[in-house]
Amino acid sequence: MKLSGKVDIIIILVSLAAVLLVMSFTSSAGETAVITCGGEELFVNFRELTQEMHYTFETGGGTVVIAADGTGVWFESSPCSDKICVNTGKISNAGECAVCVPCGISIYIEGKKSTDGMTG
């Protein structure tokens, strides 16, 4: 039984190391935030920012403020009633998005997506 317990621990540790290795290769940091409002697009390379920036948009629903720094982009404030966009928080990985449907504004993170075992 002692040998079996040691083997189980080794298998668990090797499995954990493999999972962490796969996770480190599959996470993909985006570089550019595409902010879309009223059919217009604003491209923000947030990885190059050295300080927090604020972008203000006047929409049919009111004033929306989007903030960005060197680590990501987020809705700082919005006049919408449910605040789902604000509660989404900071996004920074390729493929992530945040949307304020009532105000008609969205943020999409562009960048290289890495493949995983399922998509190849």
N, C-alpha and C positions, 0 to 999 in steps of 0.2 A: 504494500500500500504506500509506503514512503516513496518509492520510485514513481508510482503513478501520480502522486501529489506534485512531485518536482516536475514531471513531464507536463502536467496540466498547467503549472505556473509558466513554464517556458513557452508552451503553445499560446497562452494568453498574452504574454509579453511580445512574442513575435507577431501575433495578430494585431495587437495594438500599434506596434511600430509600422506595420504594413498599412493600416488605416490612416495613420498620421502622415505617412509618406504620400499616399494617394491624395489625401486632402490638400497637401501642400502643392501638388501639381495641378489639381483641378480648380483651385480658387484662382480667379483671374481679375486682377485689378484693372479697372477701366482708366482711361486717361481723359476722355472728353465727355462733358455733359452737354446734351442737346436739349435746350429749353425751347418748347414750342408753345406759342401763344398767338391766337388769331391768324394762323397760317404762316406766321413768321418764325424763323428759327434763329436762336442765338447759340453759338458754339463756345463753350468755356472749357479750356484745358486746365482743369482744377489742380492737377498734379504740379503745375508750375507756380501756383499761387503761394506767396510767402506770408500773406496775411488774409484775414477773413474779408470777403467781398460781399456786397449786397446788390441785388438786381431787383428793381421795382417795376411791376407791370400793372397798367391800368386795364382792367377787364370790365365786361358788362356787369359782373357781379361785385366789383370793387377793386381795391388795391391789394395785390399779392406781392409779397417779398420773398425772394429766394436767396439763400445764402450759400456761399461756397468757401472752402479753404483747401489746403493742400491734401486733405484726407477724404473729401467728399462734398456732396451737394445736398441741400435739404430745403423744404418749405419752412421758412421762418415764421411767416404769418399769412393768413388768408381770411377773408371775410365770410367764408362759407360757414354754414351752421354746424356741420358734423365734425370738421377738422381732421378728417381721415388723412388728408395730405400732410398736415403738420405732424400728426401722430406717426406717420410712416418713418420719420427720422432720417438720418443721414444715409445716403446711398453712395456706393463707390465702386462696385464690381460690375464688369461688363455684363450687359443684359438686364440690369436692374432698372426699375422705373418707379416713378411716383407721379400721381395724377390728381389734380383738383378738377373734378368733373363739373361742379357748379360754375367755376370760373373759366373753364376751358383752357387749362394750362397743364403742360406735362413736362417731366424731366426724364430723359433716357440716357443711360451711361453706355457710351460706345467704347470699344476696345477689343482686343483679341480674346476670344473665348477659347479655353482649352477643352480638349475632348475628354470624355470619360469612357469607361469600359462599355457603356451601353450604346453610345452614339458613334464611337470609333473615332 
